[in-house]
Each structure stands twice: as structure tokens, then as C-alpha cells.
Amino acid sequence: MEMNATYTSLVTVGDSFTEGMSDRLPDGSYRGWADLLAARMAAVQPGFRYANLAVRGKLIGQIAAEQADAAAALRPDVVTLVGGLNDTLRPKCDMGRVRALLDEAVEKLAPACKQLVLMRSPGRQGPVLERFRPRMEELFAHIDTLAARHGALVVDLYGAPVLGDQRLWDVDRLHLTAEGHRRVAEAVWQTLGYAAEEDWRTPLPAAVRPRWAQRRVADARFAREHLVPWIGRRLTGRSSGDGRNGAQFDPAEGRAFWISPADDAAPGPVTGWRRITD
């Protein structure tokens, strides 16, 4: 495949969006756009290395404190940073503090890599998006400013109507489906300068709107399985990411590590890649 870019390594930092929820594999683990992107990059670059440090539920301050230094220490070709959206969804959110913490993360990562990639995250159409839209757009405006200042690329997922389509969002209404993650991987792939394989912005085929009773059943399931537990975590100060580490972070050693295909000729999914030891 013809391509305009050559990168030998990728590190991704962030929250559940980058961890891969809700692109679930048969064994219960998550894949997501970052793993899909890494596999594609490895297919065109022998010896490719990858580390996903993202953890669900993390706020931008946690990303800056817990992931940015570990990512910078690997000195990768490419770093993707997606964070801050969890902050904007909190009832009380100091956007000045969010901007400052995003600055901190970017200032750690930009000098440590050849290419930093930032994102304007997608938003599922509905009342939640409308309620928090001003905060989100303030965050995205600051991301654009940081990108201009540090020479970062910006993937504008927010500006793609198809990623607001409810059919690309899981039943929890917070995370993309496998098809949504696949489209994000293609968007980042193209932003990095690789040859496009499809138009990831193509709308889904027209669909029949579910009946009123079906919508009410879906609402009840969402409230029972996702909304009530989410509220419970907020009230008790807990997070879905408590006690978790990034897929390629070794807590015993306190540092991130690389994984790489066992066979450069057939990289396959990252679940089959090997850890690189020093």
C-alpha cells in the first residue's frame, strides 16, 4: 500500500475512549481504535512498537500525572492524547483548571515525540451532549490552540456528524461500538498521512426509528445498568479506573513497556504481540 508517512512507534494516553471501551473481544477484553491503528501501522513498518497507557475513568489531571511522564520516557515517534472530556461531564467543572492540566500534559509529551496527535472527541447526539456542549467546545477550542502552539495534529471527530449517530454508540451511551472505533482508527490513520482506505465520515444507511415502547425499554436498561452505577461512583468518589493500569504499564517497575509483533510479516492483532524486554 502506498503511504506518505513512516512511523516506527506509537504510544496512546487517555481514558476509556482510548482504552477501547466498548469494543469488546470474545475474551472480555477491549480492543478499540488505538489497537486497530497500531496493527495497521505495524503492517507497513517492520519492527513497530506500541504501548497503550489509557485507563477508563481518568480525568485530565490523572492523565497528566500518571500517564504523560511514562509515555514521554519511551520517546515514541507518535503520541496520541485524548483527555478532558470526563472532566467536562462532571457537575462541577473548573474549565480553567482543565485547560491548565491539559497544557501540562501537552508540554510533557510534545518535546518527547516526533508527532503529537490531539483530538476533538465525538459526541453522541442527545440531551447529554446539548447540556455539556459549551464546556466541550471550550475544551476543543483550547485543543486547537495547543496544537498550533506545539505543532500537533488534530483529529476532528466532533465535526463528523456520523460519529454522533446513536447506532455507533454502545448501550451505555458513553462509548463507541466496534464500528465506531474502526472509523476513529481510520480517521487517525489518515491524519498521520497514511493513504486513505475509506471515507470514515460516510453516513450510516437510513434506519427505521425504534418504536416508543422499544425506546422506553432501552432507557430503562440504560438507567439500571449504567446510569445508576455511574451516579453511585460520583457520590462515593470512586472511579471505574480505580486500581487499573494501562495495558502496557508495569506497576511493579513503575514504567511503561513496549509490545511488538512476533512476526513482522504477519503482525496480527496486538493481543498476540510480545513484550519487548530491555
N, C-alpha and C positions, 0 to 999 in steps of 0.2 A: 504494500500500500504506500502510495506517495504521501509524504508528510513534510511539513515546513519546520518542525521542531524536533529537538533531540534532548531528552532529559533522562538522567540516569537514576534519579531517586525522588521519592515523594514522601512527605510527612503531612498528616492531616490532624488538625486540632479543633476542638469544639465540643458540642453537646450531642444529644440524641440524633439530631439530623445527620451528623457526620458519622456517628457510631453505626448507623444503619437501620434504626427502628423506622418502620415496621416491615422491612424486607426480610422476612423470617425464612431460614433454611429448614430442611426436614429435621435436623437435629436440635432445633430450637434456638440456635444462634442466629445472629443477624449478619447480613451481607451489606447492602447499601451502596450508594453511589461511589463512595471512596474506594471500596474494594473492587468494584466493577472498573473504575478508572485505572487503578493500579494494574489490574490484569491486562487491560488493553495497552497501557504504556509498556509493560514488560514484554508484550508480544512483538514490539518493534524495537526494543532496546535490550540486547543481551546483558546479563549481569545487573539487571534492575533491582533496586532495593526499595522497601516500603515499610512505613510504620504508621499505624492509626492510633492516636493517643486520645481520641474523643471519648467522653463519658456522658451518658444521659443525665439530664437534670442540672448540668453545671451552669452557673452564672458566669458572666464575663470576668469578674474578679477571680474566680476559681480557675478559669481557663488561663488567665494571665499568670497566676501564681503557681499553678500545678502542672501546666502543660507547656507553656511557652518556653521556659528555660530548657526543659527536656528535649523539646523539638529543636531548639537552636543548637544544642550541643551536638546533634547529629550532622549539622552543616549540610542539609539536603539541597538538591537543585531546586525543588519546588516545595513550598509550604502552602497549604490552604488553611485559612482561619475563618470559621463561621461561628459567631457568638454574639450575645447581647439580646437575642430575641426572648430568651427565658426571662430576662430582667424586665423587658417591656410588658410582659404579661402579668407581672406582679401587681397587686392592687396599689401598693406604694412603691413608686419607682423614681429615683433621683436620676434624671437623664444626664445631668451634669457629671455625676459620678460615673455613670455608664460610659460616657464619652471619654472621660479621663482614663478609665481602666482599659478601654479599647485602644487608646493611644499607647498605654504601657505595653500591651501585648504586641502591637504592631512594631513598636520601637525595639522590642527584643528580637522579633522574628525577621524583619526586613533586612538587617545587615547580615543575618546568618544564612541566607539562602540566595540563590540566583534569581528566583522569581517568586514573589508573594502573590497569592490569589485570595481576594476577598469576595464576599457575596452579598447581594441584596436577596434575602431569603424569600421563598414563596409564601403565599398566604391563602388558606382555604377560604373561598367565598362564604360569607355568612355574618351573623351578628357579632361574633368574636372579633373578626377582622375589622369590622366597622368601629367597634368600641376602641380598639387599640391602634387603629391606623395612624393617628397623629404621632404617637410615640415611635412606631415602626418607621415612618417616613423621616422622622428626625434622626433616627439611628442610621438609616440608609444614606441620608444626606451627608452625615459625618463620615461614613464609609467612603463615599465618593471623594471627600476632602482628603482623607488619609491616603487613598490610592494615588491621588495626584501628587501628594507630598512625597510619597515613598516609592513611586514607580510601580505600584502594584496593579494587577489586573482585577477587574470587577466583573463577576458573572451576574447579570441582571435577571434573576429568576422571578423577582417580584413583578417585573414588567411583562411577563409572559402569561397571557390570560389562560392558557391551557393548564398551567400549574395551579390555578385557582379552582379548576373543575373538581367538584366533590368526589367524582369517581376515581381520582388519583390519590385520595386520602383514605387512610385506614379507618376502621370503626371508632378508634379513639379520637379522631378528628384533629389530631396533633401531628401525625407522622404520615409520610408518603407511602404509598403502596410500592410493590416491586416495579411496576411500570413507571411510577413517578421517579423513583431512584434511577431507573435506567435512563430516563430523559435528562435528569440532572447530570449524570455521568457524561452524556453526550454533550451537554452544554459546556461543561468544564473542559472536556477534550477539545472542543472547537476553540474555546477561549485561549487555550495554551498553544494554539497554532497548528494542531493536527488537522488533517483533511477530514471534512465532514462526511459522515456516513448516512446521515438523515437530517431532516429538519425537525429538531426536537420540539419546536413550537407548534407543530401541526395539531389542530384541534381534534378531539375525540369525535367519533361519529355521533350523530344526534341520538338521543335516548328518550324513551318514554318516562315522564316524571312518575315516580312511585305514588301509589295511592295514599290518601290521608292515613288510613289505618297502618300501612307499612311504615310510613314516616314516624308515626307515634310509637310503634314497636321499636324502631331503630333509636328513637330518642330515649326511650326507657332503658334500653340496653346500654346506651352510651352513659347515661346518668349512673346506672348501677355499677358498671364495670370500670368506668374511667373517671367520671366527674367527681363522684363521692370520694374515691380514694385520693384523687388529686387534692381536693379540698382538705381532707384529713391530714395529708402531708404538710400542706401550708400552715394549718392550725397548730401542728406539733413541731414545726421547724425541721421536718425531715425532708429528704430528697430521694428520688428514685435512684440516684447515683451514689448514695452513701455506701461506703465500703467497696466500691468498684474502682478498678484501674483500667486504663486504656489497654486495648488488645495487645499492644507491643510496648508495654511498660512493666518493668520488673520491680515490684515494690521492695523486694529483699535487697536489691542492688541500688535502688533509688534512681534508676535511669531508664531511658528508652533503649530499645534494641531494634535492629533491622530484621526483616524477613525477606527472602528472595526465592525465586523459583528453583526447584530442584533440577529442572531440565529447561534450559533456555529455549530449546526448540519447541517445547510444548509447555508453556508456563501454567496453564490451567487456572482454576480459582485459587485465590490466596489462602483458602483453608488448607491447601495442600503444600504451601510453601514452607521452607525450613528457616529456622532461626540462624542468623549469622553470629558466630561467636568470635570474640576478639582473640 
